[in-house]
Amino acid sequence: MQNVRVGERTVESPDGRRLHVYDTGTGDLPVLWQHGTPNVGLPPEPLFAASARLGIRWVSYDRPGYGGSSPVPGRTVASAAGDARRVADALGLGRFAVMGHSGGASHALGCAAVLRERVLGVVAVSGPAPFGAGGLDWFAGMAPSCRASLTAAAAGRAAKERHEAEAGYDPEMFTPADHAALAGDWSWFDKVVRPAVAAGHCGLIDDDLAYVRPWGCDPASVTAPVLVLHGGQDRVVPFAHGQWLASHCPSAELRPRPADGHISVLAGAEDALEWLAGRARA
């Protein structure tokens, strides 16, 4: 992985809420990274070499309740747009692209739906569609542990808190290709997952509750170019979610990777970044 210095700072809102922000600082194309669940917001080191070649400056932040960011109970997917705007304004960024993985892909689309005048393009990797999306069997194909976790969230905060107090890591949610990716370049996830859960489950719970309530925005309102990258063997967020998102974002292109799961699909992330750089600069 390329050695890139990642600067960190705190951005405060007028009400005193804190957002912990990361910034690689160089590159003419800012890309706001939206992290998955449960992660902190460090930008994706395995993509730093490609980013340097493409002139990409990574900007990211811990979502509320993770790392150094204040919790916001009751937040929605669309709430990410307000945080993204605050971070971009603090860094003096006008327009920017957005990329997210897993639940971060939903938040990336939320940013693009709300901040249409500022978002240049979106890459959504392995992201869930809105809960209750028409024509989609939302839970179909999920690993049993993922289904149980999100079913608990749909039952409300108390049920979700009870679930997290008893739940453990389920390696069966990942395919053999996922485990190979986690043992290779994407062992980076250990760096963002461990600190995310070390302080408790606040961020994870608020994320999962956001996924099973109305987003607060409509993916169909995204006007920026969108690339939906999704693995055909995904057991965490099944491929049908990517199909639904691609078919409901008017400017979206679906790029399936039939043999990949939730993590191994990131083998296609470098090509996706090239796509994003081309569309954002068009």
Contacts in CASP RR format, 6 or more apart in sequence:
PFRMAT RR
TARGET T0000
AUTHOR 0000-0000-0000
METHOD contacts of the structure
MODEL  1
MQNVRVGERTVESPDGRRLHVYDTGTGDLPVLWQHGTPNVGLPPEPLFAA
SARLGIRWVSYDRPGYGGSSPVPGRTVASAAGDARRVADALGLGRFAVMG
HSGGASHALGCAAVLRERVLGVVAVSGPAPFGAGGLDWFAGMAPSCRASL
TAAAAGRAAKERHEAEAGYDPEMFTPADHAALAGDWSWFDKVVRPAVAAG
HCGLIDDDLAYVRPWGCDPASVTAPVLVLHGGQDRVVPFAHGQWLASHCP
SAELRPRPADGHISVLAGAEDALEWLAGRARA
1 45 0 8 1.000
1 46 0 8 1.000
1 48 0 8 1.000
1 49 0 8 1.000
1 185 0 8 1.000
1 188 0 8 1.000
2 45 0 8 1.000
2 48 0 8 1.000
2 49 0 8 1.000
2 52 0 8 1.000
4 24 0 8 1.000
4 45 0 8 1.000
4 48 0 8 1.000
4 51 0 8 1.000
4 52 0 8 1.000
5 24 0 8 1.000
6 22 0 8 1.000
6 23 0 8 1.000
6 24 0 8 1.000
6 42 0 8 1.000
6 43 0 8 1.000
6 58 0 8 1.000
7 22 0 8 1.000
7 23 0 8 1.000
7 24 0 8 1.000
7 25 0 8 1.000
8 20 0 8 1.000
8 21 0 8 1.000
8 22 0 8 1.000
8 23 0 8 1.000
9 21 0 8 1.000
9 23 0 8 1.000
9 90 0 8 1.000
10 18 0 8 1.000
10 19 0 8 1.000
10 20 0 8 1.000
10 21 0 8 1.000
10 68 0 8 1.000
11 18 0 8 1.000
11 19 0 8 1.000
11 21 0 8 1.000
11 61 0 8 1.000
11 86 0 8 1.000
11 87 0 8 1.000
11 90 0 8 1.000
12 18 0 8 1.000
12 19 0 8 1.000
13 19 0 8 1.000
13 86 0 8 1.000
16 70 0 8 1.000
17 64 0 8 1.000
17 70 0 8 1.000
17 72 0 8 1.000
18 68 0 8 1.000
18 69 0 8 1.000
18 70 0 8 1.000
19 61 0 8 1.000
19 62 0 8 1.000
19 64 0 8 1.000
19 69 0 8 1.000
19 70 0 8 1.000
19 83 0 8 1.000
19 86 0 8 1.000
19 87 0 8 1.000
20 40 0 8 1.000
20 41 0 8 1.000
20 61 0 8 1.000
20 62 0 8 1.000
20 67 0 8 1.000
20 68 0 8 1.000
20 69 0 8 1.000
21 59 0 8 1.000
21 60 0 8 1.000
21 61 0 8 1.000
21 87 0 8 1.000
21 90 0 8 1.000
21 91 0 8 1.000
22 41 0 8 1.000
22 42 0 8 1.000
22 43 0 8 1.000
22 58 0 8 1.000
22 59 0 8 1.000
22 60 0 8 1.000
22 61 0 8 1.000
23 57 0 8 1.000
23 58 0 8 1.000
23 59 0 8 1.000
23 60 0 8 1.000
23 91 0 8 1.000
24 43 0 8 1.000
24 48 0 8 1.000
24 51 0 8 1.000
24 57 0 8 1.000
24 58 0 8 1.000
24 59 0 8 1.000
25 57 0 8 1.000
26 55 0 8 1.000
26 57 0 8 1.000
27 55 0 8 1.000
27 56 0 8 1.000
27 57 0 8 1.000
28 55 0 8 1.000
28 57 0 8 1.000
29 54 0 8 1.000
29 55 0 8 1.000
29 56 0 8 1.000
29 57 0 8 1.000
29 96 0 8 1.000
29 97 0 8 1.000
29 120 0 8 1.000
29 277 0 8 1.000
29 280 0 8 1.000
29 281 0 8 1.000
30 56 0 8 1.000
30 57 0 8 1.000
30 58 0 8 1.000
30 59 0 8 1.000
30 88 0 8 1.000
30 91 0 8 1.000
30 93 0 8 1.000
30 96 0 8 1.000
30 97 0 8 1.000
31 51 0 8 1.000
31 56 0 8 1.000
31 57 0 8 1.000
31 58 0 8 1.000
31 59 0 8 1.000
31 96 0 8 1.000
31 97 0 8 1.000
31 98 0 8 1.000
31 99 0 8 1.000
31 273 0 8 1.000
31 276 0 8 1.000
32 59 0 8 1.000
32 60 0 8 1.000
32 84 0 8 1.000
32 87 0 8 1.000
32 88 0 8 1.000
32 96 0 8 1.000
32 97 0 8 1.000
32 98 0 8 1.000
32 99 0 8 1.000
32 108 0 8 1.000
32 111 0 8 1.000
33 41 0 8 1.000
33 43 0 8 1.000
33 44 0 8 1.000
33 58 0 8 1.000
33 59 0 8 1.000
33 60 0 8 1.000
33 99 0 8 1.000
33 100 0 8 1.000
34 60 0 8 1.000
34 63 0 8 1.000
34 80 0 8 1.000
34 98 0 8 1.000
34 99 0 8 1.000
34 100 0 8 1.000
34 101 0 8 1.000
34 103 0 8 1.000
34 104 0 8 1.000
34 105 0 8 1.000
34 107 0 8 1.000
34 108 0 8 1.000
34 111 0 8 1.000
35 41 0 8 1.000
35 42 0 8 1.000
35 60 0 8 1.000
35 62 0 8 1.000
35 63 0 8 1.000
35 66 0 8 1.000
35 100 0 8 1.000
35 101 0 8 1.000
35 104 0 8 1.000
35 192 0 8 1.000
36 100 0 8 1.000
36 101 0 8 1.000
36 102 0 8 1.000
36 103 0 8 1.000
36 104 0 8 1.000
36 207 0 8 1.000
37 102 0 8 1.000
37 103 0 8 1.000
37 104 0 8 1.000
37 203 0 8 1.000
37 204 0 8 1.000
37 207 0 8 1.000
37 208 0 8 1.000
38 66 0 8 1.000
38 193 0 8 1.000
38 196 0 8 1.000
38 197 0 8 1.000
38 201 0 8 1.000
38 203 0 8 1.000
38 204 0 8 1.000
38 207 0 8 1.000
39 66 0 8 1.000
39 189 0 8 1.000
39 192 0 8 1.000
39 193 0 8 1.000
39 196 0 8 1.000
40 62 0 8 1.000
40 66 0 8 1.000
40 67 0 8 1.000
40 192 0 8 1.000
40 195 0 8 1.000
40 196 0 8 1.000
41 60 0 8 1.000
41 61 0 8 1.000
41 62 0 8 1.000
41 63 0 8 1.000
41 66 0 8 1.000
41 192 0 8 1.000
42 60 0 8 1.000
42 191 0 8 1.000
42 192 0 8 1.000
43 58 0 8 1.000
43 59 0 8 1.000
43 60 0 8 1.000
44 58 0 8 1.000
44 101 0 8 1.000
44 188 0 8 1.000
44 269 0 8 1.000
45 188 0 8 1.000
45 191 0 8 1.000
46 185 0 8 1.000
46 186 0 8 1.000
46 188 0 8 1.000
46 266 0 8 1.000
46 269 0 8 1.000
47 269 0 8 1.000
47 270 0 8 1.000
47 273 0 8 1.000
48 58 0 8 1.000
50 56 0 8 1.000
50 270 0 8 1.000
50 273 0 8 1.000
50 274 0 8 1.000
51 57 0 8 1.000
51 58 0 8 1.000
51 273 0 8 1.000
54 273 0 8 1.000
54 274 0 8 1.000
54 277 0 8 1.000
55 277 0 8 1.000
56 273 0 8 1.000
56 277 0 8 1.000
59 87 0 8 1.000
59 88 0 8 1.000
59 91 0 8 1.000
59 93 0 8 1.000
59 96 0 8 1.000
61 69 0 8 1.000
61 83 0 8 1.000
61 87 0 8 1.000
62 68 0 8 1.000
62 69 0 8 1.000
63 69 0 8 1.000
63 80 0 8 1.000
63 83 0 8 1.000
63 107 0 8 1.000
63 203 0 8 1.000
63 206 0 8 1.000
63 207 0 8 1.000
64 70 0 8 1.000
64 71 0 8 1.000
64 72 0 8 1.000
64 75 0 8 1.000
64 79 0 8 1.000
64 83 0 8 1.000
64 203 0 8 1.000
64 206 0 8 1.000
65 71 0 8 1.000
65 72 0 8 1.000
65 202 0 8 1.000
65 203 0 8 1.000
65 206 0 8 1.000
66 196 0 8 1.000
66 202 0 8 1.000
66 203 0 8 1.000
67 195 0 8 1.000
67 196 0 8 1.000
67 199 0 8 1.000
71 202 0 8 1.000
71 203 0 8 1.000
71 206 0 8 1.000
72 79 0 8 1.000
72 206 0 8 1.000
73 157 0 8 1.000
73 206 0 8 1.000
74 206 0 8 1.000
74 209 0 8 1.000
74 210 0 8 1.000
75 206 0 8 1.000
75 210 0 8 1.000
76 210 0 8 1.000
76 213 0 8 1.000
76 214 0 8 1.000
76 215 0 8 1.000
76 216 0 8 1.000
77 106 0 8 1.000
77 107 0 8 1.000
77 109 0 8 1.000
77 110 0 8 1.000
77 130 0 8 1.000
77 210 0 8 1.000
77 211 0 8 1.000
77 215 0 8 1.000
77 216 0 8 1.000
77 217 0 8 1.000
78 110 0 8 1.000
78 113 0 8 1.000
78 114 0 8 1.000
78 215 0 8 1.000
78 216 0 8 1.000
78 217 0 8 1.000
79 210 0 8 1.000
80 107 0 8 1.000
80 108 0 8 1.000
80 110 0 8 1.000
80 111 0 8 1.000
81 110 0 8 1.000
81 111 0 8 1.000
81 113 0 8 1.000
81 114 0 8 1.000
81 115 0 8 1.000
81 217 0 8 1.000
82 114 0 8 1.000
82 115 0 8 1.000
84 98 0 8 1.000
84 111 0 8 1.000
84 115 0 8 1.000
85 115 0 8 1.000
85 118 0 8 1.000
88 94 0 8 1.000
88 96 0 8 1.000
88 118 0 8 1.000
94 118 0 8 1.000
95 118 0 8 1.000
95 119 0 8 1.000
95 120 0 8 1.000
96 118 0 8 1.000
96 119 0 8 1.000
96 120 0 8 1.000
97 119 0 8 1.000
97 120 0 8 1.000
97 121 0 8 1.000
97 122 0 8 1.000
97 123 0 8 1.000
97 224 0 8 1.000
97 276 0 8 1.000
97 280 0 8 1.000
98 108 0 8 1.000
98 111 0 8 1.000
98 112 0 8 1.000
98 119 0 8 1.000
98 121 0 8 1.000
98 122 0 8 1.000
98 123 0 8 1.000
99 108 0 8 1.000
99 122 0 8 1.000
99 123 0 8 1.000
99 124 0 8 1.000
99 125 0 8 1.000
99 272 0 8 1.000
99 273 0 8 1.000
99 276 0 8 1.000
100 107 0 8 1.000
100 108 0 8 1.000
100 123 0 8 1.000
100 124 0 8 1.000
100 125 0 8 1.000
100 127 0 8 1.000
101 125 0 8 1.000
101 126 0 8 1.000
101 127 0 8 1.000
101 266 0 8 1.000
102 125 0 8 1.000
102 126 0 8 1.000
102 127 0 8 1.000
102 128 0 8 1.000
102 236 0 8 1.000
102 237 0 8 1.000
102 262 0 8 1.000
103 126 0 8 1.000
103 127 0 8 1.000
103 128 0 8 1.000
103 207 0 8 1.000
103 211 0 8 1.000
103 237 0 8 1.000
104 127 0 8 1.000
105 123 0 8 1.000
105 124 0 8 1.000
105 125 0 8 1.000
105 126 0 8 1.000
105 127 0 8 1.000
105 128 0 8 1.000
106 124 0 8 1.000
106 127 0 8 1.000
106 128 0 8 1.000
106 129 0 8 1.000
106 130 0 8 1.000
106 211 0 8 1.000
106 215 0 8 1.000
108 122 0 8 1.000
108 123 0 8 1.000
108 124 0 8 1.000
109 122 0 8 1.000
109 124 0 8 1.000
109 219 0 8 1.000
109 222 0 8 1.000
109 226 0 8 1.000
109 245 0 8 1.000
109 249 0 8 1.000
110 215 0 8 1.000
110 217 0 8 1.000
110 219 0 8 1.000
110 222 0 8 1.000
111 119 0 8 1.000
111 122 0 8 1.000
112 119 0 8 1.000
112 121 0 8 1.000
112 122 0 8 1.000
112 222 0 8 1.000
112 223 0 8 1.000
112 224 0 8 1.000
112 226 0 8 1.000
113 215 0 8 1.000
113 217 0 8 1.000
113 218 0 8 1.000
113 219 0 8 1.000
113 221 0 8 1.000
113 222 0 8 1.000
114 217 0 8 1.000
116 221 0 8 1.000
116 222 0 8 1.000
116 223 0 8 1.000
116 224 0 8 1.000
119 222 0 8 1.000
119 224 0 8 1.000
120 224 0 8 1.000
120 279 0 8 1.000
120 280 0 8 1.000
121 224 0 8 1.000
121 225 0 8 1.000
121 226 0 8 1.000
121 276 0 8 1.000
121 279 0 8 1.000
121 280 0 8 1.000
122 222 0 8 1.000
122 224 0 8 1.000
122 225 0 8 1.000
122 226 0 8 1.000
122 227 0 8 1.000
122 276 0 8 1.000
123 226 0 8 1.000
123 227 0 8 1.000
123 229 0 8 1.000
123 269 0 8 1.000
123 272 0 8 1.000
123 273 0 8 1.000
123 275 0 8 1.000
123 276 0 8 1.000
124 226 0 8 1.000
124 227 0 8 1.000
124 228 0 8 1.000
124 229 0 8 1.000
124 242 0 8 1.000
124 245 0 8 1.000
125 229 0 8 1.000
125 230 0 8 1.000
125 265 0 8 1.000
125 266 0 8 1.000
125 269 0 8 1.000
125 272 0 8 1.000
126 229 0 8 1.000
126 230 0 8 1.000
126 231 0 8 1.000
126 234 0 8 1.000
126 236 0 8 1.000
126 237 0 8 1.000
126 261 0 8 1.000
126 262 0 8 1.000
126 265 0 8 1.000
127 230 0 8 1.000
127 237 0 8 1.000
127 241 0 8 1.000
127 242 0 8 1.000
127 245 0 8 1.000
128 138 0 8 1.000
128 211 0 8 1.000
128 237 0 8 1.000
128 241 0 8 1.000
129 136 0 8 1.000
129 138 0 8 1.000
129 219 0 8 1.000
129 241 0 8 1.000
129 242 0 8 1.000
129 244 0 8 1.000
129 245 0 8 1.000
129 248 0 8 1.000
130 214 0 8 1.000
130 215 0 8 1.000
130 219 0 8 1.000
131 138 0 8 1.000
131 154 0 8 1.000
131 211 0 8 1.000
131 212 0 8 1.000
131 213 0 8 1.000
131 214 0 8 1.000
132 138 0 8 1.000
133 244 0 8 1.000
133 248 0 8 1.000
135 244 0 8 1.000
136 240 0 8 1.000
136 241 0 8 1.000
136 244 0 8 1.000
137 240 0 8 1.000
138 241 0 8 1.000
139 147 0 8 1.000
139 150 0 8 1.000
139 151 0 8 1.000
140 238 0 8 1.000
140 240 0 8 1.000
141 235 0 8 1.000
141 238 0 8 1.000
141 240 0 8 1.000
142 150 0 8 1.000
142 235 0 8 1.000
142 236 0 8 1.000
142 237 0 8 1.000
142 238 0 8 1.000
143 170 0 8 1.000
143 172 0 8 1.000
143 173 0 8 1.000
143 235 0 8 1.000
143 236 0 8 1.000
144 170 0 8 1.000
144 172 0 8 1.000
145 167 0 8 1.000
145 168 0 8 1.000
145 170 0 8 1.000
145 172 0 8 1.000
145 173 0 8 1.000
146 170 0 8 1.000
146 173 0 8 1.000
146 235 0 8 1.000
146 236 0 8 1.000
148 163 0 8 1.000
148 167 0 8 1.000
149 160 0 8 1.000
149 163 0 8 1.000
149 164 0 8 1.000
149 167 0 8 1.000
149 208 0 8 1.000
150 208 0 8 1.000
150 211 0 8 1.000
150 212 0 8 1.000
152 159 0 8 1.000
152 160 0 8 1.000
152 162 0 8 1.000
152 163 0 8 1.000
152 164 0 8 1.000
153 159 0 8 1.000
153 160 0 8 1.000
153 163 0 8 1.000
153 205 0 8 1.000
153 208 0 8 1.000
153 209 0 8 1.000
153 211 0 8 1.000
153 212 0 8 1.000
154 212 0 8 1.000
156 209 0 8 1.000
157 205 0 8 1.000
157 209 0 8 1.000
160 205 0 8 1.000
160 208 0 8 1.000
160 209 0 8 1.000
161 201 0 8 1.000
161 205 0 8 1.000
164 201 0 8 1.000
164 204 0 8 1.000
164 205 0 8 1.000
171 179 0 8 1.000
172 235 0 8 1.000
173 235 0 8 1.000
173 236 0 8 1.000
173 262 0 8 1.000
174 182 0 8 1.000
174 235 0 8 1.000
174 236 0 8 1.000
174 261 0 8 1.000
174 262 0 8 1.000
174 263 0 8 1.000
175 233 0 8 1.000
175 235 0 8 1.000
175 260 0 8 1.000
175 261 0 8 1.000
175 262 0 8 1.000
175 264 0 8 1.000
177 233 0 8 1.000
177 259 0 8 1.000
177 260 0 8 1.000
177 261 0 8 1.000
177 263 0 8 1.000
177 264 0 8 1.000
178 261 0 8 1.000
178 262 0 8 1.000
178 263 0 8 1.000
178 264 0 8 1.000
180 264 0 8 1.000
181 263 0 8 1.000
181 264 0 8 1.000
181 266 0 8 1.000
181 267 0 8 1.000
182 189 0 8 1.000
182 263 0 8 1.000
186 263 0 8 1.000
186 266 0 8 1.000
189 263 0 8 1.000
196 203 0 8 1.000
196 204 0 8 1.000
197 204 0 8 1.000
219 245 0 8 1.000
219 248 0 8 1.000
219 249 0 8 1.000
220 248 0 8 1.000
220 249 0 8 1.000
220 250 0 8 1.000
222 249 0 8 1.000
222 250 0 8 1.000
222 251 0 8 1.000
222 252 0 8 1.000
223 250 0 8 1.000
223 251 0 8 1.000
224 251 0 8 1.000
225 251 0 8 1.000
225 253 0 8 1.000
225 279 0 8 1.000
226 246 0 8 1.000
226 249 0 8 1.000
226 251 0 8 1.000
226 252 0 8 1.000
226 253 0 8 1.000
227 252 0 8 1.000
227 253 0 8 1.000
227 255 0 8 1.000
227 272 0 8 1.000
227 275 0 8 1.000
227 276 0 8 1.000
227 279 0 8 1.000
228 242 0 8 1.000
228 245 0 8 1.000
228 246 0 8 1.000
228 249 0 8 1.000
228 252 0 8 1.000
228 253 0 8 1.000
228 254 0 8 1.000
228 255 0 8 1.000
229 255 0 8 1.000
229 257 0 8 1.000
229 265 0 8 1.000
229 268 0 8 1.000
229 269 0 8 1.000
229 272 0 8 1.000
230 237 0 8 1.000
230 239 0 8 1.000
230 241 0 8 1.000
230 242 0 8 1.000
230 243 0 8 1.000
230 254 0 8 1.000
230 255 0 8 1.000
230 256 0 8 1.000
230 257 0 8 1.000
230 265 0 8 1.000
231 239 0 8 1.000
231 256 0 8 1.000
231 257 0 8 1.000
231 258 0 8 1.000
231 259 0 8 1.000
231 260 0 8 1.000
231 261 0 8 1.000
231 262 0 8 1.000
231 264 0 8 1.000
231 265 0 8 1.000
232 239 0 8 1.000
232 256 0 8 1.000
232 257 0 8 1.000
232 258 0 8 1.000
232 259 0 8 1.000
232 260 0 8 1.000
232 261 0 8 1.000
233 239 0 8 1.000
233 258 0 8 1.000
233 259 0 8 1.000
233 260 0 8 1.000
233 261 0 8 1.000
234 260 0 8 1.000
234 261 0 8 1.000
234 262 0 8 1.000
234 265 0 8 1.000
235 261 0 8 1.000
235 262 0 8 1.000
236 261 0 8 1.000
236 262 0 8 1.000
237 262 0 8 1.000
239 256 0 8 1.000
242 254 0 8 1.000
243 254 0 8 1.000
245 252 0 8 1.000
246 252 0 8 1.000
246 253 0 8 1.000
246 254 0 8 1.000
247 254 0 8 1.000
255 272 0 8 1.000
257 264 0 8 1.000
257 265 0 8 1.000
257 267 0 8 1.000
257 268 0 8 1.000
260 267 0 8 1.000
END
